[in-house]
């Protein structure tokens, strides 16, 4: 009895599900997984081909020629290579010319230096030749000490002057001449003229600065006048030792 009741309850439940009020049931056909993935791959390939075709033909649609652009790029690349090669060659040539110019400048500077030295040597030789001529002429014509080739000129420092001369001894020249040189500079200071001695009388008797020769001796020295004065005249005196008497003198106006 109890089993019949259970069977009836179950049958009623089944009828309630299968009847008009029951839920809709969809019947689907089973598709294998490899068919699904193959379909997806095929669709992706078709989409990629369509996209590529669109991109490739979009240049033509917009008026852009890809082949022409490629040719222009290749031409520009070749032109760039040619210009770079030409630039490197010109740079090398410029560096060679610059190096050559430096060498030529150095050679020119060396030649100028040598020319200046030769000119100085030539002037010195001419001066020495003049000195020798003066010695030979004074040796026959005059006796005693003679001043020749006297030059007085401004020096590098302000108010400083340089003097040069040749002192010769004529005659028999039996003994060497011994003496000193004294400069008497007459300068203008305001409205008056002042005589300055170089060295002074007291300094003249100090040791040093003697002349000692038999035939000739070149004399070269400097003196400086006070600031605010103007040099007007220079007198050169050659004093004999030991008495400091004047053996020869010459004056020059400036």
Secondary structure, DSSP 8 states (H G I E B T S, - for coil): -HHHHHHHHHHHHHHHHHSTTS----------HHHHHHHHHHHHHHHHHHHHHHHHHHHHHTT--HHHHHHHHHHHHHHHHHHHHHHHHHHHHHHHHHHHHHHHHHHHHHHHHHHHHHHHHHHHHHHHHHHHHHHHHHHHH--EEEEEEEEEEE-SSTTEEEEEEEEEEETT--S-EEEEEEEEEEEEETTEEEEEEES-HHHHTSS--EEEESSEEEEEEEEE--TT-EEEEEEEEEEETTTTEEEEEEEEE-
